[in-house]
Amino acid sequence: MSQKNNLPAVFLTPAMGILAVLALVPTAYAIYISFQNRELSRPDGNLIGFANYIDLFSDRRFINAIGVSLTWEAVTVGMTLLIAVGLGILLFECVSPRTRNLLALLFLVPVILPRVSAAFVWKFAFHPLYGIATYPYKAITGQPLDLLSNPATALATVALVDVWQWGLFFAVIVLKLLETLPPQPFEAAKLDHARTWEIYAFIALPMLKAPLISLAFVKMIESLRAFDLIYVMTRGGPGISTETLDMYAFSQGFIESGRISYASSMAVLMMIATSIAFTFIWKRVQ
Amino acid sequence: MTKAKTLVSSIAFACLFSTGLTTLAVAAECSGTIKVLAQPRDGLTLLEDYKSEFEKLSGGASFEIDYLNENDRRAKTKADASTIGKYNVYYIDEANVALFASAGWVAPLTDYYPAEYDYADFDPGRQKVATYDGKVWFAPVTGGGDLMVYRKDLLEAAGITPPKTLDEYVAAVKKLNQPDQGIYGTALRGQRGSGANVWRWMPFFKGFGGNWFDGKTPVFDGEQAVKATETYLELFKYSAPGSQTGGWDEAVGAFTSGQVAMLIESTPLVGMAIDPKSSKVAGKVGYLPPPAPLTGGGYGHGLAIGMKANKDEASKACAGLFVAWATSKENEARRLEAGQFSELNRTSIMTSPKFAELYGPDLGQALADTGKVTAVNFWQNPQWPDLGDRWGIILEELITGTRTDIKEGLDELDGFAKDLVARSQ
């Protein structure tokens, strides 16, 4: 009996041990050095308390990066779900099951592409002189269209690539979820002369509430890790208009200054903020 | 006559190679793999064809080169050298040599660079930027200054003589700008970075008499910097689309694809512009030193010996042997044969009959002339990348219009510079 009770601990301990080494040690070290003034070029550092954290709030690039990160999260998560639901319903409603399977396969291609490759492909596609995506505009107006150099359009353009990768993938998931729903509620609604949009708005989507919330969470976490896409396409520019928090932290730690303590303080703040935000949203949803 | 020239060149090459083979006879005792972190260069790729030669020379060691583009290479070398030190050889440049040397991340090169490889043969300008605090830290794989490169056909059609002064240059750029015909007056670098937009801006700043520091006091926040920035922004109105957030690749790509009338860029552009394999405008290109009062941006990139991965003297000697072999006269002669103009660094190669035969006397003259105005434009200090990159961001904001007040941007940089100096003390 005693052996049976110990079994979960026997299985869990190695996994938890590995997790502790891989996750907790770097996290604890990041917290520790965030209270120092270490730089890459100077291996020694002194404890300086909360000075890095205080400095962050008078740093215009940090304040800007908070805004950019929040905008990025809202736009990419919102647009991905909108595209996924819209496209999923369209496929379910208008396309034959055989064609659906073929389209589903095609829609999976963007997300299979490594993010860096996708970023390079789209960066060239958006090039104002040679880009295939900007060519129609140039052909019609005679003027080049430089979306990635324009502070007003750069973030939206990069977000478009993110939504292209994930929106199509999520559309396939939504389609498959719709296919698993029982047909009776739909038939009953049709007998009551409900319109198509009403069937989806009041029957299908409420039935899919739980998986859609899960998808939203997955996308929120994924959007937080969009560093590679933004880095390749804009490097945070023009100026600092697409500089997210993780990019600014990396920039401070490794590209510009080598101020790893300052960068760590940003990483710690991000960790705290995301933990609180996700816990809060999760509780609200439950 | 051409045949005779080829014969002379071949004999010269044979002599060069036989000298090299004598060197090969002095075999060292190295083993394992020498790991190199570099940025893509044709000259380094060419080395990979001669791995067996290095194995024989070193007594059994091989080498492996990882490539990253310029900005990523700078970030990764800094991160690696300051932490785990996985690489035996780093590709560093004029902008970060002071940082790498003062932090003790690289070894003094000449302590491990075999004398028979003749370091003194490198172009003096490149030797200068490879030197910090009285010691040499890298062996050049590329470098030079700036040239004004222009389309002869477009200037002739517009009745413009190649400009000699900045005022003439600005006027010519405006006149040659014809976006409706797909031709832009110039191509600048807008992308943030001490080696990107700031690099192209500095010749204006220094040309107008600007200075970065007086001792430890920042003195750049003056009328010279304002005037340089105003001129740079004025020229950006006529710069090819894509260059506002682009760097070297975008500027050079726009020129070699035939969409730019004239630009001032680093000397390797010429090699690309006159090569029909990489340029649509080959045969239509002229080159002169930058218009007065602009200074040329003296630069050099090269290979340095990492300290952490090479724990003992023998390892450092093996890394030094690799650097020496990679930058040797023999390998540079191979690069010349392969038409890799931008990979040439040795005086003996650039003054050789083969060089004159391949590139003609005009280029040699232009390089000699531009050498007279080439200068070290950046602040030679370990903290230069930090300061330069910060100005790069402010400058990119000014170029793309998210910021409009030049003086306010310079004041912000001034505050940053003072903080930087205070932090370093």
Chai-1 contact restraints between the chains, C-beta under 6 A:
chainA,res_idxA,chainB,res_idxB,connection_type,confidence,min_distance_angstrom,max_distance_angstrom,comment,restraint_id
A,L40,B,K78,contact,1.0,0.0,6.0,A-B,restraint_1
A,L40,B,S82,contact,1.0,0.0,6.0,A-B,restraint_2
A,S41,B,A103,contact,1.0,0.0,6.0,A-B,restraint_3
A,H127,B,G242,contact,1.0,0.0,6.0,A-B,restraint_4
A,P128,B,P241,contact,1.0,0.0,6.0,A-B,restraint_5
A,P128,B,G242,contact,1.0,0.0,6.0,A-B,restraint_6
A,L129,B,P241,contact,1.0,0.0,6.0,A-B,restraint_7
A,L129,B,G242,contact,1.0,0.0,6.0,A-B,restraint_8
A,P144,B,P241,contact,1.0,0.0,6.0,A-B,restraint_9
A,D146,B,P241,contact,1.0,0.0,6.0,A-B,restraint_10
A,S149,B,Q244,contact,1.0,0.0,6.0,A-B,restraint_11
A,S149,B,T245,contact,1.0,0.0,6.0,A-B,restraint_12
A,P151,B,T400,contact,1.0,0.0,6.0,A-B,restraint_13
A,P151,B,T402,contact,1.0,0.0,6.0,A-B,restraint_14
A,G237,B,R192,contact,1.0,0.0,6.0,A-B,restraint_15
A,G237,B,T245,contact,1.0,0.0,6.0,A-B,restraint_16
A,G237,B,E396,contact,1.0,0.0,6.0,A-B,restraint_17
A,P238,B,T245,contact,1.0,0.0,6.0,A-B,restraint_18
A,P238,B,E396,contact,1.0,0.0,6.0,A-B,restraint_19
A,P238,B,T400,contact,1.0,0.0,6.0,A-B,restraint_20
A,G239,B,E396,contact,1.0,0.0,6.0,A-B,restraint_21
A,G239,B,E397,contact,1.0,0.0,6.0,A-B,restraint_22
A,G239,B,T400,contact,1.0,0.0,6.0,A-B,restraint_23
A,G239,B,T402,contact,1.0,0.0,6.0,A-B,restraint_24
A,S241,B,T402,contact,1.0,0.0,6.0,A-B,restraint_25
A,F254,B,A75,contact,1.0,0.0,6.0,A-B,restraint_26
A,F254,B,A79,contact,1.0,0.0,6.0,A-B,restraint_27
A,I255,B,A75,contact,1.0,0.0,6.0,A-B,restraint_28
A,E256,B,D386,contact,1.0,0.0,6.0,A-B,restraint_29
A,E256,B,D389,contact,1.0,0.0,6.0,A-B,restraint_30
A,S257,B,D386,contact,1.0,0.0,6.0,A-B,restraint_31
